[in-house]
Amino acid sequence: MTGSENANPIVIGENINTTRRIRADSKNIVKRDGKVYWRYPGLDGQEGFLDVTSQYPTDETKIASERIGHIGQGVREQDLEFLTWAIKAQVNAGAHIIDLCVDELSVYPEERHEFMRWIVKTAQTICPEVSYAVDSSDPNTLQAGLEVYDMSLSRPAINSVSLEPGRDVVIDIGKEAGAMIFANGSGDSGMPQNAAERIDNLTRLMALMDERNVPVSDRYLDPLVFPVGAGPEYGVDYLDAVKGLREKFPDVHIFGGLSNVSFGLPRRKLLNDAFIRLSMAAGCDAVMIDPIMNPLSEIIAPPANEEEYKLAAAVMTAEDEFGLKFLKYVRSQGKPRPKRVPAQA
């Protein structure tokens, strides 16, 4: 199947998350005047430059293997020009909700709380018309973000509740704030091992939300996407869980961090495109993606290259169990990785 059951899903932009990184040998790394910058396409047609000098490897031998936390750098340095681009670019690409996560910036709770308060207020100033999801492993950080959220501009979301001990309080925090509540499929003793465990865990969370009278329309179920490079069955596990949940809960929202599926593999855009289509066909009415890499307009249209789509979809569904046919095809294309830009620009 190359189409989808829902051609107009809710798009959750994943890019304002401080875990996101770029390669230190990216073609968009620019060195000048003793500093190192990451070059990005500004909204006004002029290029923007984020100073990443503090994270750039001083050892030349490590450049090819190191990653730079560009989103974290932008938030830490309160670079409004960069963050305006990062947020508006996602909104312009069709995002309805933007996920905000600052956990990686500090191990100290009070510092995380301040970062979350700042990014929530800043994001709502940059794009007041969309919703934002406060995202943290710490319920108090979630609370800090909601405390400064301007409800007159949009409704917040909270990411996320699970069966992990102590996480059910997230339902109460979200319900009190009138937030949309994201629920993920992890269990009380670890990650789900198959589709059945995902469905069971989320069914238990649905019961907890029933007890708190959370409107079904405010519930977003995430069965959890794992990289197929780590386990060829992970794509099928997720898709089967989506199908089972859609049958069981026809009116709830179902989504997932879909770009996780392609970590560590080449041609990530192609693989993501295929998996997003498959997820929508399985029953997802929302998608958490990078809408700049994988524009929804391309997803809902027929694949530009049917042969490539089938090869990518076969990896996602474990038909090409270890991606051997896909990798052979990629190698046959002979497209080398672009060289880095010169040291001086």
N, C-alpha and C positions, 0 to 999 in steps of 0.2 A: 504494500500500500504506500502511495506517495503523497496522498492528501492527508486531511485531518478531519476529525469529527467537529472540531470547534475552530473556526477560521478567525475568531476574534478573541484570543485569550487575554487574560490580564497579564501584563508584562511587569515583572519585578526586576529592576535593574540591580545587578550584583556588584557594581564597580566601586562603591564607596565603602570598601572593606579594607582595613589596614593590613590584612594578610596578603593582599594582592601584590605581585612582584613582576618586575620586568628583568630581562637578561642584562647583565652588565656589558655584554658584547652586542647589544641591540644596535641596529643600524641608525637608531634615533639618539644614540649617545653622542654628545658633542663636547669636545674639550676646547676651551679658549680662556685666555687670560688667567691661567693657573687654576681654573675651576672646571667642574664636570656638570653638564646639564643633560636632562632628558627633554628632547624636543617633541612637542605635541602640536596638532593642528588647531590653532585658535579659532574661535567662533567667527571672528571678523575677517577671516582670510589671512591674517598674519600669524606666523608661527609663534608659539609660546615656549618658554624655557623654564623648566623646574630644576633648581639647583640640587643636585644629588651628590655633591662632592664628598660629604661626610660618610656616605655609604659605598662609594666607589672603591674597589680593591686597590690597595697600594702595591700589591704584589702582582705583577703583570701575568704571572703564570696562573693566577686564579680567576682572571677576567672571564674566561669561557665558561666557568662553572658557577660563578657567583650570581646571586639575584639581588635586586635593589627594590626595597619597599617604597615605591613611589607614592602610593596613596597615603601611607603612614607619614612620609616626609611632608606631603602637602598639608596634612592635618596638624602635625606637630609644629610646623613653621607658620601655620595659619596663612598659607599662600592663597589669597582669595581669587587671584586671577586663574590659577591652576584649578582650584576647586569649582569655580564657576564653570569653567570648561568641562570638567569631569562630570558635573551634575547635569548641566544643560545639554551636553552631547547625548546623554542617555535619554533625557526627556524628548529631545528632538527626534531620537530614533524610535520613540514609541513607548517608553517606560511610563507606567501608571503609578508605580510604587518604587521608591528607591530605598535599598537596604543600607543602614548605617551601622558599622561595627568598628569600634576603636580598641577592642580588647588587647591587641598586640602592642599598644603603645606603652603600657605600664603594668607592672605586677602589683602596684599599690592601688587599692580600691578608690581612695579619694581622688587620685590623679585620673583614673579611668572615668570617674563620675564627671569631673570637670571637662575632660575631652568630649564626653558624650553630650553634656549640656551645650558646649560650644558648637559642636557640629550640627546638632539639631537646630539651634537658633540660626546658625549661619545658613544651613541648607534651606530652611523655610524662607529666609530673606532672598536667597538666590532664585528659587523656584517655588513660590508659595502655592501654586495651583495643584501640585501633586501630593500624594501621601508619602510618608516616610516610615520605614520599619526600624524601630530601635532593636538592635541585635547584640546580644551579649550572653556569655555563659554565667554571668553574675546577675541575679535578680535585682540587686540594689543599683546596678548600672542601668538596667532597664527602667527602673523607677526614676532615676535621675533624669533620663531623657524625656520621660513622659511628663515630669513636673514642669518642664519649660516649654513643652509642645503647645503651640498656639492652635487650639481646637477650632477657632473661628476660620482658619484658613483651610484645613483639611483634617481628615481622620487619620490617626496614627495606626500602625500595626506593631505587634510585639513578636519578636523572634528569639527564642521559641520555648514552648512547653514540651516536656517529654516525661517519660516514666522514671527518669533518673531521680534518686532520692533528693527531696527538697525542691524539685522543679515545679511541682503542681501549684506552688504559690504564684507562678507566672499567670495562671488562669485568673486568679483573683486580682492581680495587678492590672491585667489587661481589661477585665470586665469593669473594674472601677473606673478606668480611664475611658471606657467606651471604645476600646481599640479592637481592630481585627486581630485575631490570635492565630499565629502559626504554630502548628504542632508537628513534631518530628517523630519518626518511627523507631527511635532507639528505645531499648527496654530498660528495666530496672537493674539489670545485671550486665548490660553491654549492648553492642550493636546487633541488629537482626541478622540472621544467617541466611534467610530465604524469604520468599514472598509471603508465606503463611505467617511468619513471625512479624513481618511488617504490618500485615493486616490485623493481627491480634493486638499488637501494641497500640495501633491507632484506634482500634475499636474500644479499647480500654480508656484511651484519652477522650474519645467521643462521649463515653459514659460519664467521665469526670466533668466534662463541659455541660452535659445534660444536667448534672446536679447543680451547677452554678447558673443554669438558665442562660447560657451563651447562645445568642441567635445562630442558627445553622449558617446563615449567610455571612457570618463573621468568622467562620472556621476555615482554616487553610491547612490541609493535611499534606505532609511531606514524607513519603515513604523512604526517602534517603537514596541518593545516587552514589555508587562507588565506582571507581575507575575500572573499566573492563581490562585495562592493562594489568591489573592486579588479580583479576579473576574473570575469565571469559563469561561466566554465568551472571555477573552482576547486572548487566543490562536487562536480561530476561527477568531476573528477580524483581527489578523495579517495575518493568512494564506489566508483569503479571499482578503485582501488588496494586498498581493503578487500576487495572481492569476489575480486580476483586473489590476494591474500595468503591469504585464507581457503581458497581452493581448493588453493593450493600448500602451505600449512602448517595443516592442519585442527586441530592441537592447541595452537597457540600463542595467546597473548592478543593481541588487537588493540584499540587504543583511539585517542584523539586529543583534542586540546584543542578541543572541539567549539564552544564559545562564540566562538572566533575568527572563525567563519564570518560572524557578523552585525555585526562592527565597522563603525561609521559609518552603520548603517541604523536606521530606526525600528522599533518593536515587536520589540525584540530577544528578548524571552521567547518570543513566537510563532514567530519564525524559528528560534530555538534548539530549541524543542520539535519542530518539523518535522524539523530536521536530525538531532537525536538519534534520532528514530524511524527515519529513513532509514538512519542509520549502523548501528543495531542490526539492521535488516532486511538490510543488506548483509553483516553478519558480525562487527560489533564485539561482543565479550563484556565489554568494559570501556568506561567513558566518563569523561573528565575534564571536569567541569562545575562550575558553581555550583549545588549541590543545593538551595539556598534559592530561587534564582530559578526553577530548573527541577526541581521535585521529581520523583523517579523514579515516585512513585505516580501522578502525572498523565501521565507519559510512557507507562507501560505500559497505561493505560486508553485507551479510544477517545477521539479528540479531542472536546473539549467543543463546538467549532464546526467542523463539517466543511468549510464554505465557506472559512473562514479558513485551516484547515490546508492545503487544496488550493492556495490562493493562495501560501502560504508555501513549500510543497513545490515549487511550480513555479519559484520563485526559486532554490531550492537545486539543482535539477536542470537549470537553464538553459532550461527550457521557456518561462519568462518571462525572456528572456535578460538584460535590463537592469533587471528588476524594475518595469517601467512599469505593469503591471496592478496589482501589489501596492501600489506607491506611490500610484496613483490611488485604490485602495480605502482606504488609510490616510487620505488627505486627505479622502475622502468621509465618514469617520466624525466628523470635526470635533471631535476630542478634544484640546483644547489642553494643553500641558505645564503641570502644576500650578505655581502661583506659589510663590515662596520664602516661608518663614515670616517673620513680622515680625522686625525687628532686635532687639527685646527680647522675651524669653520668660519 
